[in-house]
Amino acid sequence: MLRSAVLLWMLSLPFISQAESTQLAQIFPTSCHFSGTFTQNKHIEGISFPLQSEGDFYFSCNFGLVWNTITPFPEALLYANARMNYRVDEQGKIEEMPSTTRYVMSQFFLRLLKGDAEYFENEFSVSALQENQGTLLVPKSDFMKRGLKHIKVNKRLLSDSANSVQLDIEISDATNQVTHIVISDILEYEIEDRQAAVEQCLELYPRPLQWCRLMRSPGYYNR
Amino acid sequence: MVTTLMRLFFVAAILLMIVIIAAHPERIQIDTSLQDLNPESEADQGVTVAKDTLLKDISQRFIVVIKAEDEKTLAQATSALKKDYSAIPELSLIMADTQAQDYLQALAPYKYALLTSQQKERLLNKSAEELARQAQQKLYQIGNGVRLVPFEEDPLGWYSDFVLQHVQDFSINDDSQHAQLKFNTITVLINTPVEGLAAQENLYERINEVKRSVESAYSVTILQSGMFFFAVDSAQSAKGDIQLIAIGSVLGILVLMLLVFRSLLPLTLSITSIVIGVSFGIFVNTMVFGGIHIFTIVFGASLIGIVVDYSLHYFYHFLVNDKQHLSQPTRDKSKSTLHRAMFLSMLTSLIGYGALALSDLVLLQKVALFSCSGLLLAWMSVMVLGPFIAKRPITARQTLLMSVVAGVRRLFATKQIGFVAVGLGISIAATVWLYTTDVDINDDPRRFFMVSEQLLNNEQEVAALAQVYEPGRYFIVHGKAEADVYSTLKRFYQSVGESRQYLTSVLDWLPSSEEQIANHKLQEKLYQEDGVLARFYERLGMDPRMAEAPRNAWLAAREKRLNFDNLRQSLPALPPLWVEYNNTIYSFVLLKKGSDLNTLSQASEGLDNIEYSNALGSAIEALADQREKGLHMLLLAYVLLAVMLLVTYRKTSAVALLLIPICASALAIAALVALQQPITIFHIMALFLVLGLGMDYLIFAREMVEKADVTQQAILLSAMTSLLSFGLLAFSDMPAISAFGSTILIGNSINFVAAISLFNHTKDA
C-alpha cells in the first residue's frame, strides 16, 4: 500500500510541474507587443475607501513599458530596462524612479506582461483558484514573502467580443494593502524589431516626444 | 661568585616560570593573528585605536553564500544552515534580507528627526497644499504603493521613503541577480574573540561540519569568506610545520646523541636544556606579549638546533679532559677556556637573534624575545647542570665524525690559501652579480603565507556575489566635533560625485545630531495645525483631526536623537564607522568592491582632515623599509661584533673572522636569487642568524684550536643539528618560513665548512 502511494506520488511529480506551466500559460498574454487600458483599485488599511485610478499603457518585449495614469493624477512611468526607469509628473518633469518601484516592476509586473514562465515557476507556488477564478501565485522565498503575500491573476474572455480578453491582477502585500488592476482593451501588434517598437510607441504617445525618445535611448535623460 | 649568582638566577627563573604557569595555565595561549606581519605604525594613537577597532570587527565576522539550483532548495538549505549555525553559541547570524527591517525598527522611534535631501528641499520650497497633494498622488502609484510601514503609522509615507533611500546598501540593489543566480547571503558574527589556536580550530571544525552536512543534505554549494578562515588556515599550516620541525629536530638530536655518546646522560642534559630553553621562551613571550604567536613557535622550533650546541661543546670538552688525564692547573685553564668560548658563543647568538628585535615587525620582535630568553636559560642550564653530568666519565664514538671532518678538510683545507682565495673570489663575484642584476624583491605580506587555493577561490566568488568592502582600503575622517566630521564627509562626497555610490560612511546611515534637530524643526510644516498631514486627510475625505495624534508624537520627539553607537547596537551588521578616542572622532569611509580607488584617493587629496588608508600598500612600503633598515642593522651588528672581537682578542686580524659570515651571507643570497626565490625581509633577518651561528662555530674553533680534532667534531655535530632544524624550515610550505630556513641552511653550511677548514692546527686564522 505504502509502496503504491510512493509510486503514485513519484508519478505525479512531472504532472504537478506540467500543471504549473499550463496554469501559467493561461494567464500570460498571447503576444509580446500590445497596448491597452487599465483600472487600478487600491485598498489601503487605514483608508476606508478604495483609491481608484485609470490610464493606458503600451508594452513591447523589445522596448519596455509605458504606464500612463490619466486620472485622478496624470503621471507616467517609463520602464526602459532593468536599470533605467523614469517617472514623469503632470508638469512633464522627468525623474529617475526610486529603487523600490523599480524593484516591484522588474520583479513581478514586467515579467507577467512578458510571460516569463521560468521566473514564476521558480519563484512562486502556482495553483489554480477555485471556480475558475484564475491563478494564485504565492512567493516561495522568505525574502519575497516579507513584501508580498500573494498575487491572483485571472485572464477572462469578454462576452461582448469574440477575441477580447481582460486581465485581472490582484496584488496583496505584507502591510495588507491590496491593489487590484484590470487590464482591458488589449490590442496586439506584429512587431519585428526594436525600431518598429519605437515607431509604435510614437504612434501611441506622439506627445510629449521625450517619452519614447527616452525609452529608445535611456542615456538621453542622463545627458 | 659569578657561578653562584648564575645558579641563583637560573633556579629563581625556573621556579618563577613553574609557579606562574601552574597558577595561570590559561595564559599560555597560541595567537594566530596575521596583524603581526604588518609593521604599519601610526604617529596618531587615536588612528591606531580606530583602525584596531575596525580590524577587530572585520576579524570577527564572515560571510556565507549559499548557492542552489532552485529557490525551494535554496530556502530549505538556508533555513537548515541558519538553524545549525544558531546552535553554535559563539555565532550570531545576520540575514541580508532582515537588515532593512532591522534598520527600519532601529530608526522608527527617531522618525521625526529624519529627512532625505529631497524631502528637505520639498519642505523648504513647496507649500503645505502642494505637499499634501503629492502625498495623496503617491497613494495611487503602482510601485510606490509598497510600503515598509503601514499607512496608519506613516500616512504621508515620508519615513518609509527615508528608509528606502538608505537601504540601497542592503539587498535591494542585488535583487535582480538574486532571482536569477539563486543564492542567499548570511553575515555571521563571532560574538567574542576566540582566544587560542585550539578554540579557533574547534570553532572552525564546527562551522565546517555545518557546511558539509547542509551541502550534502541539500546538494547546494556553500562558500565561506572571512579573515577568521585565513587565520585558522595559516595557523594549521604553521602547526604542521611546527610538528615537522620539532619532531624532526628532536629525533635527529636523539639519534645523533645516542650514536655518538652511547649514553643517556648527555642526552638527558641536552633534552633538559632544550625543554628549559623553549619553555622559558614561551613563558617570557606570554608575559610580555600576552601569548605566543604561532609563527614564533615555528621560528623558535629551530632554536632546538642551537640550544643543543652548548651541551655538545660542553661534553666534548670533558671528553677530552677525561681521555687526556690532564693535570689540575691545565684542567682549570681548559675549563676557563671552555667557559669563555661558551659565553662568547652565547653572546654572538644573542646578538644575532637580538638584532631581530630592532625590526618594527612585531613578529620578529617576538621571535627575538623568544630566542634570546630561551637561549640564555638553555645556556645557563648547561652551565649549571653540566658539572653534575660531567662527574661521570663520558665517552664518544669519534671515528665516524673524524672521518667526516677529515673528508671536509681533504676537500677544502688541503690548500688553505687557495680555499680562501677561491671563497673570497666567488663571494665578491656573487656580491657584484647581486648588485648588477635585477633581483626579484617581494615585500607583499600576502605572499609570505601559503593560503589554500580553495580559500582564495571562495573569497573571490563571495566578493563577486555579496556586498563586501575593499579589504584594508578606506578613508579616515577625523575631527574634534561631530559637525566637523559630517562636514568633511559631505565635502568628500561632493568631490567624488557619482562615485559616492561606492562609499559607505555614517553619512549614509544617520544624519548628525545638528541635522536631526533641524529635521525635526523642518517637519513642523507637516504636523502643525492645518499643516500637510491635516490637509492630506482632508483631501482624502477623512477627518483632519486624525492629524492630532501624529502631531503630539512629533512634539514629544523634540529631544530625541539617535547616535551611531545606539544605531549599531540595533544593527550589528554595521561596521564600526565611528570611533571616539581622546576627544577626537575618527570616522571611516569604506569602499565597495569595484571602486575606482585612484579617483577616490585623488578626490580626497585636496581636502583637510581626511586621509586615504591603504593597509596593504602601507604594509608593502613598511616592509620594504624594514628590509632596507634590516640591512643597515646587519651592518651595525657586524660593526658591534668587530668591536667585540677586537676587545676580546686584541688583534686586528681577529676581525677577519667576520669575512666568513659575510661571504656565507653573500653566497646564500646569490644562490637563492639564482634559484629564483624573491628576496624578502625574512631573508635579510636570517642573515643575522648566519652571522650569529657562524661566529658561534668560529669562536669555538678559534678558542679550542689546541684540541682542534675534537672541537671540530663538536662543531660538526653542532652544525648537523642546526642544519637539521633550519633545513626543515627551508622545506616549509610557508614562503616566509622557507625563506628564513633556506638562507640559514646555505649560509650556515658555508660557515661550517669554513670553521672546519680554516682552523686546523694553527692558532690564528
Contacts between the chains, C-beta under 8 A, distances in Angstrom:
chain1	res1	chain2	res2	distance
A	40	B	140	7.2
A	40	B	142	6.9
A	42	B	139	6.9
A	42	B	140	6.7
A	42	B	145	6.0
A	44	B	139	6.8
A	44	B	145	7.9
A	44	B	151	4.9
A	45	B	150	6.1
A	45	B	151	6.1
A	45	B	152	7.1
A	46	B	150	6.8
A	46	B	151	3.9
A	46	B	152	4.2
A	46	B	155	7.3
A	47	B	139	7.8
A	47	B	151	6.4
A	47	B	540	6.6
A	47	B	542	7.2
A	49	B	541	7.4
A	51	B	139	5.4
A	51	B	140	5.5
A	53	B	140	4.5
A	67	B	142	6.8
A	69	B	140	6.9
A	69	B	141	7.9
A	72	B	140	6.9
A	73	B	136	7.9
A	73	B	137	4.2
A	73	B	140	6.1
A	75	B	137	7.0
A	75	B	140	8.0
A	75	B	141	7.0
A	77	B	141	7.9
A	77	B	142	7.0
A	77	B	143	7.4
A	82	B	176	5.5
A	97	B	143	7.0
A	98	B	143	7.5
A	98	B	144	6.9
A	98	B	161	7.5
A	98	B	164	6.4
A	98	B	165	7.4
A	99	B	164	7.1
A	99	B	168	6.5
A	99	B	172	5.5
A	99	B	173	7.0
A	100	B	143	6.4
A	100	B	144	7.1
A	100	B	146	6.1
A	100	B	164	5.0
A	100	B	172	7.0
A	101	B	141	7.2
A	101	B	142	7.5
A	101	B	143	2.7
A	101	B	144	5.4
A	102	B	143	7.0
A	103	B	143	7.6
A	103	B	172	5.9
A	103	B	175	6.0
A	104	B	142	7.2
A	104	B	143	4.4
A	104	B	146	5.4
A	105	B	142	7.4
A	105	B	143	5.5
A	106	B	176	6.1
A	107	B	175	6.8
A	107	B	176	7.8
A	107	B	179	6.8
A	109	B	142	7.3
A	119	B	179	6.7
A	122	B	70	5.9
A	122	B	71	5.1
A	122	B	179	7.7
A	122	B	182	7.9
A	123	B	71	5.7
A	123	B	179	6.3
A	140	B	71	4.9
A	140	B	72	5.7
A	140	B	75	6.2
A	141	B	71	5.5
A	141	B	74	7.3
A	141	B	75	5.6
A	142	B	75	6.4
A	142	B	78	7.7
A	142	B	97	6.7
A	143	B	97	4.2
A	143	B	171	7.2
A	143	B	175	7.9
A	143	B	178	7.2
A	143	B	184	7.9
A	146	B	97	6.5
A	146	B	101	7.0
A	147	B	146	6.0
A	173	B	145	7.7
A	173	B	146	5.6
A	173	B	147	7.6
A	175	B	147	5.2
A	175	B	149	7.6
A	175	B	150	4.7
A	175	B	151	7.4
A	176	B	150	7.6
A	177	B	145	6.2
A	177	B	146	7.7
A	177	B	147	6.7
A	177	B	151	7.7
A	179	B	142	7.2
A	179	B	145	5.9
A	181	B	142	7.7
